[in-house]
Amino acid sequence: LDVIHGYRTIFPVPLAMAASWDPSVHERAAAVAAREARAAGIHWTFAPMVGVARDARWGRIVEGAGEDPHLGAAMAAAQVRGFQGPYLGSPERVLACAKHFAAYGAAEGGRDYDPVYVPEGQLRNVFFPPFHAAVAAGVGSFMSAYMDLNDVPAAGNRWLLRDVLKGEWGFPGFVVSDAMGVGNLVTMGFARDRADAARRALAAGL
């Protein structure tokens, strides 16, 4: 489930939590959410959303920490620790999922799902740091983004998922697609059919 800012006990939205500039507050809130979700039988949350967002037109800014990669990295790590506890499988905790990898918040014109064109230097300096921080904090899973990243869909982007995430950063966990993300590879013209889409996604590291 998307346990984003609480489960039964509702906390301020992630953007508001980030405005505190106090990662410990976000960590404690995530721990409460994890305990309540686990008690209801949930073991995995599609959170935190750690995408840096710099276009106020993008509709999902509220789910993240805003425009600053340093603050975003601190809040990403805090949420991972809060959701997962000291180790994967900790009692009363849930598996976290850092999403959406990567640069989902940089869609052209701020329009959700539209293509993203970002130079590699900007990816590494602005959009990657919160994800890298999530890996360093021990996050167990990642979610790929919906859109094309520099003309290659994120769900089928071998450079993004294998070379950077698993190769350079040594991420040992697994990557899941966003809803319909693999099937959309056909719609995006990246795959011939659903079988080809599945093959391409798997080969890319999904």
Secondary structure, 3 states (H helix, E strand, C coil): CCCCCECCCECCCHHHHHCCCCHHHHHHHHHHHHHHHHHCCCCECCCCECCCCCCCCCCCHHHCCCCCHHHHHHHHHHHHHHHHCCCCCCCCCCECEEEEECCHHHCHHHCCCCCECCCHHHHHHHHCHHHHHHHHCCCCEEEECCCEECCEEHHHCHHHHHHHHHHHCCCCCEEECCCCCCCHHHHCCCCCCHHHHHHHHHHHCC
